[in-house]
Amino acid sequence: MSVDVLDRACAGGAGLRDRARRLIAPDSALSLGLMLTLALVVLYGPSAWYVRTPVVMAALVGWLWPGALRSPLLWLMLTTILAAGVYVQRFTIDNHQYLMVYWCGAIALTIDSADPAALKRNARLLVGLAFAFAAAWKWSSPEFVRGDFLEYEMLCDPRFAGFTELVTGLSKHALEGNRIAMQGLTGPIATQTVATLTTVPAVAVIADAMTWSTLLLESWIAIAFLLPRAGVLGRYRDVPLLCFLLTTYSVATVPGFAYLLLVMGFVQCERRRWWIPAGYLATVLIQQVFLLPLRRIAGALFL
C-alpha cells in the first residue's frame, strides 16, 4: 500500500512538473506574460475614469478576441491611453505608472518583430535601467544612506504600518499619531513648525539594516540585468530580483510596482531552468499574501 501511494505521489509530482514546463515554454510564456500585463494595467493603471474605461475595453479585446493579444495596434492603443492618463496626473501619479507606459510601448514596438528575443531584451533592459536609476538616486542621497528615509517611512508611511507594528511593537494608534503630527507640519494648512514622532530604538536599527540591504540588492540587480548575458551576474540575474520582490514588497506593499517588475522579469527570463519562471509565477501569488492584514489575522487566530 505504501509503495503504491509513493508511486502515485511521484507520478503526480512528475505530472505537475511537466505541466509547469509546458506553461513556461517560450510561446505559452509570452502569451501568459501579455495576459498578465493586461491584468496589470486594468488593476493598477491610472484610476481616472477616462483612462480606466478604455483600458478595460482594450484588455477585454486582448483577452477574448483571437489574435488581438499579439496585435501591435492593441498595445499601441494601450500605450497611448496610459501615457495620456499619466501626463494629466503627472504631478501626483505613482512613479511605476511611467514604467508601465514604457513597458506597453516596448510590447507595441517588438511584439511583431522578426527578432523573437526583442521583447525579452527590452524587458531585461527596462528592469536594469529602473534599478540603476533607483540605486543611483539612493547612493547620492545622504538622508537615504544614513537610514533617515526608511526610518521616517516606517514611522509615518501607511504602507509600512503593518510591518512596523509587527517587528517593533509600536501600536497602530502610535503610528496614526505620527501621521497626524506630520500632517500638521506638511499638510495643505500647516499649523506647526516641529513634529514629534513616537518611536522605539528598534526602528532605527531595522531602518539601517533595510537601508544597506536595499542599496546592495538594487545595485546588484542593476548590474546583473545590464551586463551582457555572458557575465556571471547576468546568468543568475533572476535570483536577486526575486529576492528583492519577496523582501521589499512584504514590507512596503506597493502591488502595482511589484507586479510590473514580476511581469517584466517573467518575460525576460530564460526557460532552461524551469524553476525560475515558475518562481516568478509563484511570487505573483505570494504578493497577494503580503496584502493581507497578517497581524490582525494572527491576533484573531491566537487570542
VOPA-222115 format. One record per residue (C-alpha): residue number from 1; residue in one letter; x, z, y. Coordinates in pm, 1 decimal, decimal comma. Layout:
BEGIN
rec n=NUM&res=A&east=X&up=Z&north=Y
...
***
This chain:
BEGIN
rec n=1&res=M&east=0,0&up=0,0&north=0,0
rec n=2&res=S&east=272,1&up=95,8&north=248,2
rec n=3&res=V&east=465,3&up=-224,3&north=171,2
rec n=4&res=D&east=155,2&up=-434,3&north=242,5
rec n=5&res=V&east=99,2&up=-253,7&north=570,1
rec n=6&res=L&east=461,8&up=-308,5&north=669,4
rec n=7&res=D&east=442,1&up=-677,0&north=577,3
rec n=8&res=R&east=126,2&up=-721,4&north=784,0
rec n=9&res=A&east=284,6&up=-540,6&north=1076,6
rec n=10&res=C&east=594,7&up=-762,2&north=1059,7
rec n=11&res=A&east=379,0&up=-1074,3&north=1033,6
rec n=12&res=G&east=172,3&up=-958,4&north=1330,2
rec n=13&res=G&east=486,8&up=-892,9&north=1534,7
rec n=14&res=A&east=626,5&up=-1235,5&north=1449,5
rec n=15&res=G&east=295,8&up=-1397,2&north=1542,2
rec n=16&res=L&east=288,9&up=-1216,8&north=1876,7
rec n=17&res=R&east=645,2&up=-1327,0&north=1946,6
rec n=18&res=D&east=558,5&up=-1688,2&north=1859,3
rec n=19&res=R&east=255,6&up=-1683,8&north=2088,6
rec n=20&res=A&east=469,8&up=-1540,4&north=2369,0
rec n=21&res=R&east=724,8&up=-1817,0&north=2318,2
rec n=22&res=R&east=453,8&up=-2083,9&north=2333,7
rec n=23&res=L&east=315,2&up=-1929,2&north=2651,7
rec n=24&res=I&east=653,7&up=-1937,5&north=2825,4
rec n=25&res=A&east=750,7&up=-2286,7&north=2706,8
rec n=26&res=P&east=853,7&up=-2493,5&north=3012,3
rec n=27&res=D&east=530,8&up=-2689,3&north=3062,2
rec n=28&res=S&east=298,9&up=-2396,5&north=2988,6
rec n=29&res=A&east=509,4&up=-2163,7&north=3202,4
rec n=30&res=L&east=491,0&up=-2397,9&north=3501,9
rec n=31&res=S&east=111,8&up=-2417,5&north=3477,9
rec n=32&res=L&east=94,0&up=-2039,5&north=3442,0
rec n=33&res=G&east=320,2&up=-1992,1&north=3745,2
rec n=34&res=L&east=98,8&up=-2221,7&north=3952,8
rec n=35&res=M&east=-218,8&up=-2039,9&north=3844,9
rec n=36&res=L&east=-60,4&up=-1704,5&north=3929,4
rec n=37&res=T&east=31,2&up=-1844,2&north=4271,2
rec n=38&res=L&east=-331,6&up=-1940,8&north=4330,6
rec n=39&res=A&east=-438,0&up=-1588,3&north=4236,4
rec n=40&res=L&east=-172,3&up=-1452,5&north=4471,2
rec n=41&res=V&east=-291,4&up=-1648,3&north=4775,3
rec n=42&res=V&east=-654,7&up=-1555,9&north=4707,2
rec n=43&res=L&east=-586,2&up=-1183,6&north=4666,9
rec n=44&res=Y&east=-303,3&up=-1131,7&north=4916,4
rec n=45&res=G&east=-315,8&up=-1418,8&north=5163,4
rec n=46&res=P&east=-428,0&up=-1369,1&north=5526,3
rec n=47&res=S&east=-759,1&up=-1182,5&north=5529,4
rec n=48&res=A&east=-930,7&up=-1366,0&north=5817,5
rec n=49&res=W&east=-1245,2&up=-1545,6&north=5700,9
rec n=50&res=Y&east=-1131,4&up=-1881,0&north=5839,0
rec n=51&res=V&east=-828,0&up=-1860,7&north=5608,0
rec n=52&res=R&east=-975,2&up=-1686,5&north=5305,5
rec n=53&res=T&east=-1279,2&up=-1914,8&north=5266,4
rec n=54&res=P&east=-1089,3&up=-2247,0&north=5244,6
rec n=55&res=V&east=-813,0&up=-2081,8&north=5036,8
rec n=56&res=V&east=-1066,1&up=-1961,1&north=4778,8
rec n=57&res=M&east=-1228,4&up=-2305,3&north=4768,2
rec n=58&res=A&east=-890,4&up=-2475,4&north=4717,5
rec n=59&res=A&east=-792,7&up=-2223,9&north=4448,5
rec n=60&res=L&east=-1117,1&up=-2286,6&north=4259,4
rec n=61&res=V&east=-1044,3&up=-2659,5&north=4265,2
rec n=62&res=G&east=-695,5&up=-2590,9&north=4127,6
rec n=63&res=W&east=-828,4&up=-2368,3&north=3851,4
rec n=64&res=L&east=-1126,2&up=-2579,5&north=3745,8
rec n=65&res=W&east=-1052,5&up=-2945,1&north=3824,0
rec n=66&res=P&east=-832,0&up=-3121,9&north=3564,8
rec n=67&res=G&east=-505,8&up=-3236,3&north=3717,9
rec n=68&res=A&east=-562,4&up=-3068,3&north=4054,2
rec n=69&res=L&east=-327,0&up=-2780,7&north=3970,9
rec n=70&res=R&east=-30,1&up=-3017,0&north=3990,9
rec n=71&res=S&east=-151,2&up=-3221,7&north=4282,3
rec n=72&res=P&east=83,9&up=-3218,7&north=4586,0
rec n=73&res=L&east=-222,6&up=-3270,7&north=4806,7
rec n=74&res=L&east=-377,8&up=-2940,8&north=4693,2
rec n=75&res=W&east=-58,7&up=-2746,4&north=4765,6
rec n=76&res=L&east=-3,6&up=-2922,4&north=5097,5
rec n=77&res=M&east=-356,2&up=-2825,4&north=5199,2
rec n=78&res=L&east=-295,9&up=-2462,9&north=5094,3
rec n=79&res=T&east=33,9&up=-2456,3&north=5283,0
rec n=80&res=T&east=-133,4&up=-2587,0&north=5598,5
rec n=81&res=I&east=-419,7&up=-2334,8&north=5580,8
rec n=82&res=L&east=-188,5&up=-2040,6&north=5515,2
rec n=83&res=A&east=55,1&up=-2149,6&north=5787,4
rec n=84&res=A&east=-228,3&up=-2172,8&north=6040,3
rec n=85&res=G&east=-350,1&up=-1825,8&north=5943,9
rec n=86&res=V&east=-0,5&up=-1679,6&north=5969,8
rec n=87&res=Y&east=51,3&up=-1839,4&north=6312,1
rec n=88&res=V&east=-271,7&up=-1696,3&north=6452,6
rec n=89&res=Q&east=-181,0&up=-1345,6&north=6328,0
rec n=90&res=R&east=197,1&up=-1384,9&north=6367,5
rec n=91&res=F&east=249,4&up=-1059,6&north=6558,7
rec n=92&res=T&east=61,5&up=-835,3&north=6315,6
rec n=93&res=I&east=74,3&up=-1001,4&north=5974,8
rec n=94&res=D&east=290,7&up=-868,8&north=5688,2
rec n=95&res=N&east=626,1&up=-1044,3&north=5656,0
rec n=96&res=H&east=567,4&up=-1157,2&north=5297,2
rec n=97&res=Q&east=291,6&up=-1386,3&north=5428,8
rec n=98&res=Y&east=562,3&up=-1607,6&north=5580,0
rec n=99&res=L&east=741,0&up=-1626,1&north=5246,1
rec n=100&res=M&east=409,9&up=-1715,8&north=5080,8
rec n=101&res=V&east=382,2&up=-2018,0&north=5311,2
rec n=102&res=Y&east=738,2&up=-2125,7&north=5225,2
rec n=103&res=W&east=665,5&up=-2092,9&north=4853,8
rec n=104&res=C&east=345,9&up=-2300,7&north=4867,9
rec n=105&res=G&east=533,3&up=-2555,9&north=5078,2
rec n=106&res=A&east=810,0&up=-2572,3&north=4816,5
rec n=107&res=I&east=546,8&up=-2637,0&north=4548,3
rec n=108&res=A&east=387,4&up=-2912,7&north=4757,4
rec n=109&res=L&east=723,6&up=-3086,5&north=4806,1
rec n=110&res=T&east=853,0&up=-3059,4&north=4449,0
rec n=111&res=I&east=556,8&up=-3042,8&north=4208,9
rec n=112&res=D&east=553,8&up=-3422,0&north=4174,8
rec n=113&res=S&east=932,8&up=-3460,7&north=4191,2
rec n=114&res=A&east=1124,9&up=-3673,8&north=3944,5
rec n=115&res=D&east=1362,8&up=-3378,8&north=3908,1
rec n=116&res=P&east=1191,0&up=-3126,7&north=3675,2
rec n=117&res=A&east=1424,2&up=-2848,8&north=3791,4
rec n=118&res=A&east=1346,7&up=-2892,3&north=4162,8
rec n=119&res=L&east=1076,5&up=-2625,4&north=4181,7
rec n=120&res=K&east=1282,3&up=-2378,7&north=3976,7
rec n=121&res=R&east=1578,4&up=-2432,3&north=4208,3
rec n=122&res=N&east=1363,4&up=-2378,7&north=4517,4
rec n=123&res=A&east=1215,0&up=-2060,2&north=4370,3
rec n=124&res=R&east=1564,3&up=-1925,5&north=4298,0
rec n=125&res=L&east=1690,1&up=-2008,6&north=4646,2
rec n=126&res=L&east=1385,8&up=-1856,9&north=4817,3
rec n=127&res=V&east=1432,8&up=-1530,3&north=4628,3
rec n=128&res=G&east=1807,1&up=-1530,8&north=4703,1
rec n=129&res=L&east=1762,9&up=-1603,0&north=5073,0
rec n=130&res=A&east=1486,0&up=-1344,5&north=5112,6
rec n=131&res=F&east=1710,2&up=-1074,4&north=4967,3
rec n=132&res=A&east=2015,9&up=-1199,0&north=5158,5
rec n=133&res=F&east=1835,8&up=-1163,2&north=5492,2
rec n=134&res=A&east=1686,8&up=-828,1&north=5387,1
rec n=135&res=A&east=2024,1&up=-690,8&north=5279,8
rec n=136&res=A&east=2197,0&up=-821,6&north=5593,6
rec n=137&res=W&east=1940,6&up=-650,5&north=5818,1
rec n=138&res=K&east=1974,2&up=-321,5&north=5630,8
rec n=139&res=W&east=2355,4&up=-320,3&north=5628,0
rec n=140&res=S&east=2361,2&up=-394,4&north=6002,3
rec n=141&res=S&east=2108,1&up=-121,1&north=6090,7
rec n=142&res=P&east=2274,1&up=222,0&north=6132,9
rec n=143&res=E&east=1940,5&up=402,7&north=6107,9
rec n=144&res=F&east=1884,2&up=248,7&north=5765,3
rec n=145&res=V&east=2237,0&up=313,4&north=5634,1
rec n=146&res=R&east=2211,5&up=678,3&north=5745,7
rec n=147&res=G&east=1888,6&up=717,2&north=5547,9
rec n=148&res=D&east=1676,6&up=787,0&north=5856,6
rec n=149&res=F&east=1446,9&up=490,4&north=5799,4
rec n=150&res=L&east=1341,3&up=580,0&north=5445,9
rec n=151&res=E&east=1315,4&up=947,9&north=5533,8
rec n=152&res=Y&east=1068,0&up=854,2&north=5807,1
rec n=153&res=E&east=879,3&up=624,4&north=5569,5
rec n=154&res=M&east=847,0&up=899,2&north=5311,0
rec n=155&res=L&east=704,6&up=1136,5&north=5571,3
rec n=156&res=C&east=476,1&up=901,3&north=5765,0
rec n=157&res=D&east=400,5&up=577,5&north=5579,4
rec n=158&res=P&east=77,7&up=599,4&north=5373,8
rec n=159&res=R&east=224,5&up=354,0&north=5120,1
rec n=160&res=F&east=488,3&up=615,5&north=5031,0
rec n=161&res=A&east=245,6&up=908,3&north=5033,9
rec n=162&res=G&east=175,7&up=924,0&north=4659,9
rec n=163&res=F&east=546,1&up=909,0&north=4575,2
rec n=164&res=T&east=639,0&up=1169,7&north=4837,2
rec n=165&res=E&east=370,8&up=1408,6&north=4712,1
rec n=166&res=L&east=482,4&up=1362,2&north=4353,7
rec n=167&res=V&east=859,1&up=1411,9&north=4393,7
rec n=168&res=T&east=889,4&up=1651,8&north=4687,1
rec n=169&res=G&east=586,6&up=1877,6&north=4664,4
rec n=170&res=L&east=472,0&up=1803,1&north=5019,2
rec n=171&res=S&east=94,8&up=1821,9&north=5031,4
rec n=172&res=K&east=-140,3&up=1542,0&north=5123,8
rec n=173&res=H&east=-250,7&up=1745,0&north=5427,6
rec n=174&res=A&east=110,2&up=1783,2&north=5549,7
rec n=175&res=L&east=169,1&up=1408,6&north=5526,2
rec n=176&res=E&east=-157,9&up=1339,1&north=5703,1
rec n=177&res=G&east=-47,7&up=1579,1&north=5976,8
rec n=178&res=N&east=277,1&up=1385,0&north=6012,3
rec n=179&res=R&east=86,5&up=1060,3&north=6060,9
rec n=180&res=I&east=-140,3&up=1218,2&north=6321,8
rec n=181&res=A&east=164,8&up=1355,7&north=6505,3
rec n=182&res=M&east=322,3&up=1009,5&north=6515,3
rec n=183&res=Q&east=0,5&up=853,0&north=6642,7
rec n=184&res=G&east=18,5&up=1087,9&north=6939,8
rec n=185&res=L&east=368,9&up=957,5&north=7005,2
rec n=186&res=T&east=332,2&up=586,0&north=6934,6
rec n=187&res=G&east=-41,7&up=514,2&north=6934,7
rec n=188&res=P&east=-219,4&up=298,1&north=7193,9
rec n=189&res=I&east=-295,6&up=610,4&north=7400,5
rec n=190&res=A&east=25,2&up=812,6&north=7358,3
rec n=191&res=T&east=-10,6&up=1172,8&north=7474,3
rec n=192&res=Q&east=321,3&up=1317,9&north=7354,7
rec n=193&res=T&east=691,5&up=1259,8&north=7404,1
rec n=194&res=V&east=805,1&up=1455,4&north=7096,1
rec n=195&res=A&east=658,0&up=1471,7&north=6745,9
rec n=196&res=T&east=742,1&up=1747,4&north=6498,0
rec n=197&res=L&east=719,1&up=1637,6&north=6134,3
rec n=198&res=T&east=668,3&up=1863,4&north=5835,0
rec n=199&res=T&east=939,0&up=1809,5&north=5573,7
rec n=200&res=V&east=1141,0&up=1974,1&north=5295,4
rec n=201&res=P&east=1513,6&up=1935,5&north=5206,6
rec n=202&res=A&east=1431,6&up=1718,5&north=4904,0
rec n=203&res=V&east=1302,3&up=1442,0&north=5132,2
rec n=204&res=A&east=1643,5&up=1380,3&north=5292,0
rec n=205&res=V&east=1824,0&up=1389,3&north=4955,0
rec n=206&res=I&east=1584,2&up=1142,2&north=4794,4
rec n=207&res=A&east=1586,1&up=918,4&north=5102,3
rec n=208&res=D&east=1967,2&up=896,8&north=5089,0
rec n=209&res=A&east=1960,7&up=806,8&north=4718,0
rec n=210&res=M&east=1693,6&up=542,9&north=4776,1
rec n=211&res=T&east=1884,7&up=400,7&north=5071,6
rec n=212&res=W&east=2205,9&up=335,1&north=4881,1
rec n=213&res=S&east=2033,9&up=213,3&north=4566,3
rec n=214&res=T&east=1831,6&up=-31,1&north=4781,5
rec n=215&res=L&east=2140,1&up=-158,8&north=4964,8
rec n=216&res=L&east=2334,0&up=-218,8&north=4644,6
rec n=217&res=L&east=2044,1&up=-365,8&north=4446,6
rec n=218&res=E&east=1931,1&up=-605,3&north=4720,2
rec n=219&res=S&east=2288,7&up=-723,5&north=4775,8
rec n=220&res=W&east=2329,4&up=-776,2&north=4401,1
rec n=221&res=I&east=2009,0&up=-983,1&north=4383,1
rec n=222&res=A&east=2108,1&up=-1196,3&north=4684,1
rec n=223&res=I&east=2448,1&up=-1278,7&north=4535,0
rec n=224&res=A&east=2309,9&up=-1335,5&north=4183,9
rec n=225&res=F&east=2038,5&up=-1577,9&north=4297,6
rec n=226&res=L&east=2254,3&up=-1771,1&north=4542,7
rec n=227&res=L&east=2555,9&up=-1811,4&north=4313,2
rec n=228&res=P&east=2591,7&up=-2131,1&north=4111,3
rec n=229&res=R&east=2448,9&up=-2098,6&north=3764,4
rec n=230&res=A&east=2797,2&up=-2077,4&north=3608,6
rec n=231&res=G&east=2859,9&up=-1740,0&north=3771,7
rec n=232&res=V&east=2835,0&up=-1427,3&north=3556,4
rec n=233&res=L&east=2597,1&up=-1259,7&north=3801,0
rec n=234&res=G&east=2389,7&up=-1576,7&north=3821,3
rec n=235&res=R&east=2336,6&up=-1587,2&north=3446,2
rec n=236&res=Y&east=2186,2&up=-1238,1&north=3447,6
rec n=237&res=R&east=2011,6&up=-1255,6&north=3784,5
rec n=238&res=D&east=1669,4&up=-1165,5&north=3644,5
rec n=239&res=V&east=1781,7&up=-816,7&north=3540,0
rec n=240&res=P&east=1840,1&up=-677,4&north=3893,0
rec n=241&res=L&east=1523,5&up=-845,4&north=4022,8
rec n=242&res=L&east=1310,3&up=-686,8&north=3751,4
rec n=243&res=C&east=1477,8&up=-350,3&north=3817,6
rec n=244&res=F&east=1402,2&up=-387,6&north=4188,7
rec n=245&res=L&east=1037,8&up=-473,3&north=4124,5
rec n=246&res=L&east=987,0&up=-184,4&north=3883,8
rec n=247&res=T&east=1155,3&up=75,4&north=4104,9
rec n=248&res=T&east=1081,1&up=-30,0&north=4462,7
rec n=249&res=Y&east=713,4&up=-109,4&north=4421,8
rec n=250&res=S&east=646,4&up=201,4&north=4219,5
rec n=251&res=V&east=734,6&up=388,8&north=4541,4
rec n=252&res=A&east=624,7&up=154,0&north=4821,2
rec n=253&res=T&east=306,3&up=-1,8&north=4691,0
rec n=254&res=V&east=307,1&up=-345,2&north=4857,8
rec n=255&res=P&east=140,1&up=-554,9&north=4585,6
rec n=256&res=G&east=138,1&up=-882,3&north=4780,9
rec n=257&res=F&east=516,8&up=-885,0&north=4817,4
rec n=258&res=A&east=568,1&up=-762,2&north=4461,0
rec n=259&res=Y&east=352,9&up=-1035,4&north=4306,4
rec n=260&res=L&east=509,1&up=-1306,7&north=4523,5
rec n=261&res=L&east=857,7&up=-1212,1&north=4402,6
rec n=262&res=L&east=726,5&up=-1187,7&north=4046,3
rec n=263&res=V&east=576,5&up=-1536,9&north=4055,7
rec n=264&res=M&east=889,4&up=-1696,9&north=4201,7
rec n=265&res=G&east=1107,3&up=-1502,4&north=3958,0
rec n=266&res=F&east=893,7&up=-1617,7&north=3665,8
rec n=267&res=V&east=903,4&up=-1983,9&north=3772,2
rec n=268&res=Q&east=1282,3&up=-1994,0&north=3820,1
rec n=269&res=C&east=1391,3&up=-1800,1&north=3510,3
rec n=270&res=E&east=1541,5&up=-1965,5&north=3204,7
rec n=271&res=R&east=1339,3&up=-1977,6&north=2880,6
rec n=272&res=R&east=1626,7&up=-1949,7&north=2634,2
rec n=273&res=R&east=1589,5&up=-1570,3&north=2634,6
rec n=274&res=W&east=1215,3&up=-1539,6&north=2575,8
rec n=275&res=W&east=1207,8&up=-1173,0&north=2670,5
rec n=276&res=I&east=1299,0&up=-1249,1&north=3035,0
rec n=277&res=P&east=985,5&up=-1449,7&north=3127,6
rec n=278&res=A&east=786,2&up=-1212,4&north=2907,6
rec n=279&res=G&east=934,0&up=-927,6&north=3113,2
rec n=280&res=Y&east=807,1&up=-1085,8&north=3433,6
rec n=281&res=L&east=456,4&up=-1117,6&north=3288,0
rec n=282&res=A&east=465,0&up=-756,8&north=3165,6
rec n=283&res=T&east=574,1&up=-643,4&north=3511,7
rec n=284&res=V&east=267,4&up=-815,7&north=3660,4
rec n=285&res=L&east=54,2&up=-575,1&north=3455,5
rec n=286&res=I&east=275,0&up=-273,6&north=3527,4
rec n=287&res=Q&east=234,5&up=-332,2&north=3900,7
rec n=288&res=Q&east=-134,7&up=-252,6&north=3861,9
rec n=289&res=V&east=-45,2&up=90,0&north=3722,6
rec n=290&res=F&east=154,8&up=164,2&north=4039,2
rec n=291&res=L&east=-161,6&up=115,4&north=4246,5
rec n=292&res=L&east=-342,1&up=396,9&north=4064,5
rec n=293&res=P&east=-359,3&up=744,5&north=4224,2
rec n=294&res=L&east=-137,5&up=886,2&north=3949,7
rec n=295&res=R&east=-108,1&up=1236,3&north=4088,3
rec n=296&res=R&east=-485,2&up=1266,1&north=4123,5
rec n=297&res=I&east=-539,0&up=1133,0&north=3772,5
rec n=298&res=A&east=-278,8&up=1370,6&north=3628,0
rec n=299&res=G&east=-444,1&up=1660,9&north=3807,0
rec n=300&res=A&east=-785,7&up=1567,9&north=3672,2
rec n=301&res=L&east=-648,5&up=1539,3&north=3317,4
rec n=302&res=F&east=-439,9&up=1856,0&north=3301,2
rec n=303&res=L&east=-623,1&up=2104,8&north=3522,8
***
